[in-house]
Amino acid sequence: MAVLADPLRLVVGDKAAKRLAASLDLHTVGDLLGHYPRRYDKRGELTDLVGLRDGEYVTVQAEVASAHTRKMQNRPGSIFEAVVTDGRGRLTLTFFGHGRQDFRARELAPGTRALFSGQVSTFRGKRQLTHPDYELLGTGPSAARAAEYAAELIPVYPATSQMPSWKIADSVELALHALDVPEDPLPRELRKRYGLVGYADALRGIHRPVDLADSGRAVKRLKWDEAFALQVLLALRRRAAADYTAVPRPPVEGGLLDEFDAALPFELTIGQVKASAEIADGLAADHPMNRLLQGEVGSGKTVVAVRAMLQVVDAAGQAVLLAPTEVLAQQHYRSISSLLGPLAMAGQLGGAEHATRLTLLTGSLGAAPRRKALLEAASGSAGIVVGTHALLEDRVQFADLGLVVVDEQHRFGVEQRDALRDKAGEGRPHVLVMTATPIPRTVAMTVFGDLDMSTLTELPAGRPPIATHVVPVAERPHYLSRTWERITEEVAAGRQAYVVCPRIGDDAEARGPASDDAVGYPSSEEEDGVPARPPLAVLDLAARLAENELAGLRLGILHGRLPPEEKDAVMLAFTDGDIDVLITTTVVEVGVDVPNATVMVIMDAERFGVSQLHQLRGRVGRGGHGGLCLLVTEAPEVSQARERLNAVASTNDGFVLSRIDLTQRREGDVLGTAQAGRKSSLKLLRLLDDEDLIGQAREEAVALVAADPALASEPGVAAAVQSLADHERASFLEKG
């Protein structure tokens, strides 16, 4: 017998185990049994031969049109080929044999009708099934057997060329037979309350269902496993956080925060006032605040965060802001410096009488400035420290860390937050997490379930909306020329522009993913409407524009593979107006603030997600002038890609777009696990479709943790939660 944690080789053998590991990253019995079918085919549900796609496991009912046998050229044996038709298309069946194959010639003579099942491939331009399973109809099995054969469900697994679906199914069969079913990870009363089948029945039902109703019961049960384990883990984290102590950081009358507010050249929005009040109350408590601040692009989250940091500095503490990239860290450093002015210039000429010091700490700092930054953090002379992952290093210490602000939380894990929390001296620091990606309720309950939430929905007064248009170059090629003319017109009026591409170019991607260029563009096989050619690249397009469409303009290039000092120099030049057009990757997706930039052109826009497009266009129109975003695409008018682009063009409401985004993206992308290089722990659960189930799981988890925080009465639940925590920890270590 085998348990879920056993290596696959013990069940399926060394050869199959190596293939499963290499092609699908499946290593244990649990990994394999968690690799669920994507759909089920009935042998009797005929597949149109014209519509067959390579790699699919299909079943067709067809008639043999012709057949012949020929000898192999380079080794003994023969090849039997039969061409079958369904009346519309044709398909070649290929069988290799060591000797003569007279029996196949007799069984599959022209005019014979049969069911053929196998994996589609293409050889010399012809679609074929190699060694398909088949069963003759009419003269072969009885009518009853044909009906039984036709009704049989075939699980179709996510597969690869090295490990086709039928081989995965064979391995799953071995694993199911050998499995010693563990303690059920759902409490008995919960299963009874919601009519859920047992764990063993669920595994059998999803991999070997008797019928679709059987698979439906299994899927419902396994969705509960995913939702419940996650909600119990979050409930345990909330309980643990409440048990920690923190140094209260209440507002101080007449401090830096009051001076900052008095100097602000604008009024805070109602949302900013409300969020600031919630955060201020949290900072004044004697247990750690754990709060998420979400807001629309340009809604003023940075001002709210700065006010929180100043409240902590007034209360004799320090605050750090952790950014996911060097470009964003540099941008935060400059924008906070600009906001604070003399209030951040303690000990410097022109500094305010009661000022603090702002310090930047990133991995690319030279030895001397790094030592200076480390000393300012450790001594407490720097009240606010801005940095990247470099802040997580053991050598970085603080005198009295009171607040950790994490920007763009979806790029950091819980354990990365904990790494900074552990640097506090007395008790734990307060934590404020910021995201500019609006979050649907179900994502909030799953990804951010251990955090309280504040939301900004308004834009600052007077900021004009961004106009967004799709540029369909496939149907109207001349629109692209007009796009470059619009940029030239804006530059002539004294404005600036961005041109965004999904790729760096010059074979840079072959050396591995760029840390700052976070775009996972689909291939033409993954989505209808994505051009089959390689995506456009920054380096290639920049060279062309400089010689042709934008000749005479001052162009700059920015991407994640530039040395940090060069990236910073380019951004400074763009910010200072020394660059007219910045040709860039998604390194500018979040946080970059150049008020004079009014146009953004996104090339191959169909290769970006909805939320990413919304984030990108938020970089323009941040000053007193209206913004324009042009989504350039070759996707056909009727395609999923164009639907997505039309949705972005139709609204500036990020909360509406976030729900659209969630329906079109993998759950793992939404949860951020794609950034970690790990498989998502959510395989069946759909955050929008299963909203009610997630809410029920949350209620059940809260009740269980309140009654039994050690989970002593539910060892199955405890094991599932531990497994999920280990999965997240592994993701954190791989990000490391």
N, C-alpha and C positions, 0 to 999 in steps of 0.2 A: 504493500500500500504506500501511497505517496501523500505528502502534505503540500499545501500551497507554496511553501518556501523552498521546497526541494528543487534542485537544478533540473532542467528539462532532460538532460542526457539520461537521467535515471529512468525516465518514462518512455521517451521517443527514440533513444539511441544517440550516439555521438554525431552521426552524419546529419540527421534532421535537426538536432539541437544547434549545431554550428550554423546551419542555414537560417534557422529561425532567429538566432542571435544577430547574424550578420545583416540580414535583409529587413527584419522587422523589430530589432531591439527587444526580443522576447528571450528571457533567460531562465525564468522559473515556471513551475506548473501554474502558479497564480497569474503570472504574466500572460501565459497562453490562454487560460480560461477567461481572462479579462479582455482578450482580443475578440470582441463580439462580432457576429455577422453584421454586415451593413444592410443586407436584405435577404429575402428568401425567394427562390425561384421554384415554381411548380414545373415538373417535367412536361406537363401538358399545356403550359402557357407558351404558345409558339412565339418565337422571336423572328421578326422580319429580317431576312437575310441581308437586305440592302442596308439596314441600320446597325449591323454588327460593328463593335469596336474592339480593337486589339486589347488583349488582357482580360476581357470579360469572360466569365464562365456562363455559357449559354446552353439552352436546350431548344432544339428546333425540330419540328416535324416536317419532313421533306421527302421527296421522291427521287430515287436514283435516276439520273439522266444518262450517265455513261460510266464505264468502269474499265480499267485495264491494269495489268501487272507487268512490271519491268524489273530487270536485274539491277542490283546496286553496282555502281561502277568501281568502287575502291575496296569493297569487302564482300564476303559471301552474303547471300540472302537476296530478298526481293522487296520491292515497294509496290504496295497495292494502292491505287488511287481511284476514288469514286467522286464524280461530280454530282452534287445533289441540287435540287431546286425546290422552291416553295411556290413556283409559278411566277415570281417576280425577280428574285435574285438567284445567284449561284454561289456555291460553297464547295471547296475541295476537301475531301476526307483523305488523310494520308496515314497508312499503316506500314510500319517497318517490320520485317520478319526475317528470321535466320534461314528459313527454307522457302519452299513454295507456299503460296497462300490461296490454294484452290478453294478452301472452305469459305473464304471471304468472297471470292468471285461468285460462288454459288449463292451465298446468303444475300449479297448486295448486287444482284443482277439488275440491269436497267428495268425500271417499272416498279421496283420494290419500294414500299413506303415504310418508314421507320422513324423512331425518335432518336436523335443524336445529341449527346451531351458532352461538352468539352470546353477548352479554353481557346479563344480566337487568337490567331496570329496571322501575320502576312509573310508570304515567301514568294519572291520574284513577282511582286505586284498582285498576287492572288490571295484572297482571304481563305484560311484553312483551319481545320481542326485536326490536330495530330493525335492519333490513337484515341478517338472519342469513344465513350461508352455508347452503346446503341442497343435498342430492342426493336425487333421487327413488329410491325402492326399488320393486322389482317390475317395473313397466313401463319404468323408466329404465335404470340400468346393469345389466350382466350380473351374475350371482351372484358371479362371481370379483371383479369390480370392487367390488361391495358389501362383500365380505369384506375386500378390501384397504382400502377407505375406513374400515370399522369398526375395523380394527386399527391405524390411524394414531394415533400419540401426539401429543397437543396439549399443549405446555408451558403451564402456568398460572402466571403471574407475580404477585407482589405488585403490585397496580395501584391506580390512583386513577381518579376520574371523568374527570379531564383526560387521563389516559394509561392507557386500558384495556389489558388483557393482550395482545390481538391486535396493538395498535399497538407495544407493547414488543417482541413477537415479530418484527414486521417490522423494527424497528430493529436487533435482535440479528442478524437474517439479514444485513443490510447490513454490520454490524461483523465478523461471522465471515468474510464474503467478502473484506473489505478487509484483514484482519489479517495483518501480518507477524509470525509467531509468534516470541517472544523466546527467549533461551537458557533451556533447561529449568531451573526453580528447584529441582529435586531431582537429586542426584548419580545417575549412571547405575547404579552398583553398588547403591545403595539401591533404585532402582526395580526392578532385577532381583531383589534379595533378597526383596522383598515383593510381587512380581508386579503392579506398578503400570503403567498405560498412560502414554504420553507426554503432555506438557502440551497439545499441539494436539488430540490425540484426546480428552482430558478435556473441553476446552472444547466441542468439537463434540458429545461424548456427553452432556453435561448439558443443552445447549440444543436439540439436534436428535437425540435418541436414536433408534436403529433399533427398539429394544425396551427393556423395563424392565431387562434384564440389562446392556445397554449403558449406561444411565444409572447403574446401580449401580456399574459399574467406574469411571465418571467421578467419582461422588461420593466413592468410596473414595480415589481419587487426589487430589482437591482437598482433602479433609480432611487428608491428609498434608501438603499444601502449607501449610495453616494451622498445623498442629501443629509442623511442622519449623522453619519460619521463626521462630515464637515461641520454641521451645526453643533454637535457635541464638543468638537475641538474648539470652536469659537466660544462656546459657553464656558468651557474650562479656562480659556484665556481671559475672558472678561472677569471670571471669578478670581483668577490669580492676580490680575491687575488691581482689583479692588482691595486685595490683601496687602499690597505694597504701600509704603509710605513715601511721601514726597515733601520737599520743603515748600510751604505755601509762598506764592509770589503775588501778593495782592498789589493793586495799583498804589502808587505813591504820589500824593498830591504835590504839585510843583516840580515834578521830575522831568526826565527827558521826553516821556510820552506827552505830557502837557505842552512842552515847548514844540514838539513835532506837530501836534494837532493845531497849535496856534499859527504855525508857519505854512500849513498846507494851503496851496493856491486854489483848492476846490473843495466842495462839500462832499462828504461821504454819502454814498447811496444808502437807502433804507436797509438794504441787505447787508452792506458793510457794517453799519451800526449794529444791527442785530447779531451778526456773526461775531463781531468784536466783543459784544457784551457776553455772549455765550463762552467765548474763549477766555475772557477776563475772569469770569466766575470759575472756570475750570482751573486756571492758573492759581487762583487764590485758595484752592482746596488743599487738604493735607494728604491726599492720595493722588497718584499720577493722572493727569488729564490725558485721554487718548481720543483725539478728535480728528475727523476728516473734514477738510474744507474743500468743497467742490464748487466750481463756478464756470460760467461760460467763458469762452475766449475773450479776454479783454475786460472781464468784470471787476478787476481790481483786487485779486487775491493777494498780490505782493504787498499792497498797502496794509491789508489786514494782518498779514504775517509780520510785517515790520512793526506794527503797533504792539503785537504780542511779544515780540523780541524786546522792544523797549520797556515794556512792563516788567519783564524778567530782569533786565539790566538795572532798572530803577530799584528792584528788590535785591540788589547785590549779587545777582546771578549772571550766568553766561548763556548765550543762545547760539546754536549752530544751524546752518541751513545746508542740507545735503542735496546736491543736484546730480542727475544721472550722467551728465557729460561735461567735459571741460568747457565747451562753448557755452553751455547754459550756466555753469558756475561763474565763468567770467562775466556773462551778461548780468546775472544776479548781483555780482559784486559791483559792477558799474551802476546798475539801476538803483541799488540801495545806497551807494555812495551819493548819487545824485539826489535821492529823496532826503537823505539825512543832512547833507551839506556839512556845515560846521559841527553838527552834533556827532559826527563820526571822526572828528579830527582832534581827539585828545592828545595834548602834548605837541601839537603842530601849530605853526603860524596861521592865524585865522580861525583856529578852533574855538568853539563855544566854551564858556566858563565851566559848565558841567557837561562835558562831552564824554563819549566813549570812543573806542577804537574799532575799526572794521578791518578784518584780516581775511586774506584769501589763501587757501591751502589746497593745492592740487598735486597730482603725481608728477607733473612736468616741471615743477619749480626747481630752480637750481639749488645747489647746496646752501649758499649763503641766505637767500630769501626764505628757503625752507626752514633753516635753523631759526631765523627771526620769527617766522610764523608760529613754529612750535613753541618758542619761548613765550610769545604773546598769549597763546592759548593756555599754556601751563601756568603762567604767572597770574592770569586773570586780567592783564592790561587790555586784552581784546574782549570787549563785551559781546561782539558778534563775529562769528567765524563762518565763512562761506567756503564750501569745498565739495569735492567729489568723493569717490570711494576711499581716497587717501585718508579721510577722516576716520575710517574704520580701523586703521592700522594700530597695533599695540602701542607704538611709540607716541601716538598722539594722546596727550593728557590735557585735562582742563582743571582749572582751580575750583570752579563751582558750577558745573553744568546744570542749568535749570530748565532748558527747553531745547528740544530737537524738532526742527522743522524739516520734513521730508517732501521734496518737490517731485511731482510725477510718481506717485506711489506705485503705479503699475510696473515700474522698472526696478522696484526693490522688494525684497521679501521680508517677512516678519522677523527672521533672524538677523537681517541687516539692521533693522530698527533696534533689535535687542543689543547688537554689538555697540551701538552708540549709547543706549540706555545704561549699559554696564560701566560706562566711563564716568558716571555721576558719583560724587563722593558720598554724600549723605542721602539715603533713600534713592528714589528713581527720578529721572527728569520727566517733565511733562512732554507730551508728543503731539505735534500738529502735522497732519499729513495733508498735502495739497494735490489736487488733480484738476486739470483743465478739460478732462474728458467727462462729460456729463454721464451720470451713472443711473441706469434703471434700478428700480427697487430690488429686484431679485439679485442683481449684481452686488448691490449694497449689502444684502443679507448674506451673500456667500463670500465675496472677496474682502469686504470691509466689515464683517459682522462683529468684530471685536472693537469697533470704533463708534463713538457718537458722531453725529453728522451735522454740519452747517452748510447751507447752500446759498450761493449768490446767483441770482437769475437776471439782475438788471445790468445794463451797461452804463458807464458814466454818462452824465448828462451832456448832450451836445455831440456825442460820437455818432456819425452817420453810419447807416448799415452798409454792408459789403455787397456789391452787386456781383452775382456769379452767373457765368454763361458757359454752356457746353460748346466747344469748337469741333464740329464733326468733320474732320478733314477727309474722311473716306468719301462722304457725299459731296462736300463743298471744299475742295482743296484750296481755293483762293482765300478761304477764311483764315488760313494760317498766315498768309502774307499780311492780312489786315491785323492779325495779332501782333506781329513785329512792328507794324506801323503805330499801333496804340502805345507800345512801349516807347518808341521814338518820340511820340507826341508828349507823353508824360515827362520824359527826360527834358524835352525842350521847355516844358513849363516849370522846370526846376525840381521835379520829383524823381523818385528812384523805383526800381523794380526788381523782383525776384524771378528767376526761371528755375524750376525744380525738375530734376530728372531722377528716375528710380535707380540709376546705376552710376558708379564712378567712371568706369571705363579703363582703357589701357591695361586690360587683363588684371586689374587690381583685385577683383573679386576672387580670382583663382587662388589668392593667397589667404583666403578666409574671410569671414564676415567683418564688416567695419563696425566698431563699437558704437560710433555716433550716427551711423546711417541705418536706422532701424526701419527698413521696409522689406516686407516679405511679399514680393509680387508673384501672382500666380502664373503658371505656364499656360500655353494654349490648350494643353490637355486637361487643365484643372477647371477652366471656366470658359463658357461660351462667350465669345466677343473679345477675347484678348488676342492681339495679333501674334502670329506664330514666330515672327522675327524676334531677335534679342531686344530687350528694353533699351531705350535711348540712354546714353551715358553723358555725364557732365563734360568730360574731357573732349569727347567727339563733338558734341553740340557747341561747346564754347569755341572751338577752333573754326567751325563753320560759320557761326554767327559773327565772329570777329572779322571774317573775310567778306561776308555777304550782307545778311539782313541788318545787322547792328554795327556795321563798320563805322568807325568814327566815334562810337560811344566808349566810355571807360568801363571795361568788363572786369569782373573779379570772379575767382573760382574758390569754392569752399566745399570740402567734404571731410569725412571722418579719418581719412588716411594722411591728411596733412600733418606735419609736426605741430604740436600744441601752440608753440609761439607763432607759427605762420597762420594758424587758424585765428588766433587772437588778433594778429596784425590785420588780417583781411576784414574781420568784423569791425575793428576800430575804424578802418578806412571807409567801410560802408556806412557806419554810424556817423562819421564825420563828413560824409558827402563826397568823399574822394573817389568813390566807385558809383557809376550810374546803374549798372545792372549786375546783380550777384547771381551767378549760375551755380547751383548748389544741389546737394542731396537733401534728405530729410533732416540733416543736422540742424536745420533752422525750424524744425517742427514746433517746438515749444519754447516759450520764454524769451525768444529774441525780439527785441523791441526797438524798431527804427521808425519813429513817427513820420518821417518824410517818405517812406515807401508806400506807394499807392497801388501798384499793380503786381499781381502774382500770376505767372503762367506756369501751369503744371502739365508737363509733357507726359504722354502715356498715362493719363490720369486714371484710366481703367485699372491700372496695376496697384492702386492704393485703396485702402479701406475707407469707409464713409467717415469715421471719426478722424482718421488721419488727414483726409482732405479738409475737414472742418478745422482741424488744428492748423494746418498749413495756411489756409486763407486768413486765419486770424492774425497773421503777421503783417497784414496790410491794413490801411485805413485807421491806424492807431493815433494819428494826429488830427488836425482840423480838416483834412480833406477826405473825400469819400474813397473807399477802396474798391478795386476791381479784381476779380479772380476769374481766369479763363482756363477751363478744363479741356485740354487738347487731347483728342482721342481718335483712333482709327476703328474703334469698335462699331459694328453695324448698328443701325437704328433699332432693330429688334434684337435685343440681347440683354442678359442679366447685367452686364457691365454698364450698358447705357442706362438701364433702369436706376442703377446705383448713382451714376453721375447726375441724372435728371433729379433725383431725390435731393442731392446736395445743392443743386442749383435752385431748387424750389423753396428752400427755407434756410434761415440763419439760426433756427432754434436747435441748439445742440442736443437738447433732451429728446426732441422728436427724432433726430438723426441717430442718437445712441440706440434707440430701439430698432431702427432699420438696420443699423450696423450689426446688432446682436443677432438678427435673423439671418444674416448673410455670412457670418464669420464662424470659425470653429470656436467652441467654448474655450479651448486652451489658449487661443489668441487673446480672448477677452480677459481671461484670468491672468495673463502675463506669463504663462509657463513656456510659451514659445521663446521668450527672451532667455530662459534658463537652459534651453536645449533638452528639456525633459518632457515626457508625455504628460498630458493633463490627467489629473486624478478624476476628472469628470468625463466619462465616456458616453453615457446614455442620457444624463440629465441635460435638459435644455432650459436655459434660464428664463426664457419668456414663456414657452409652452407649459412649463411645469411650475409656474408661479405659486399656485395653490399648494402643491405638494411641498415646495420649499418652505412655505409659511407654516404648514403643519409640522414639518420636520423640526423647524426652529422651536415651535411651542413644546413639542415632545422632548427635545434636547434640553431646553431650559428646565423643564420639570424634572427630568432625570438627574441632571447635575445638581439641582437644588436638594433633591432627596438623597443622592448618593454621589458626592463629589469625587470619591475615589473609584467609582464604578466597580466596587467590590462585588456587587450582586449581579453584574453583567460582564463576565469575562470576555464574551464574544465582542461586545461593544468596545471594551478596553483594548482588545487586540486590533480591531479595525481602526480605532483612533490612533493608536501607536503607529500602525502601518502608514497612515496618512501623514502623521507628523514626521516620520522618517523620510517619506517621499519629499516633503517640503524642505527638510534639512539637506537632503541630497541635492535638491535644486539650488539651494543657497550656496553649498560648497562648490558646485560647478560654476556658479556665477563668479565666485570668489575672486 
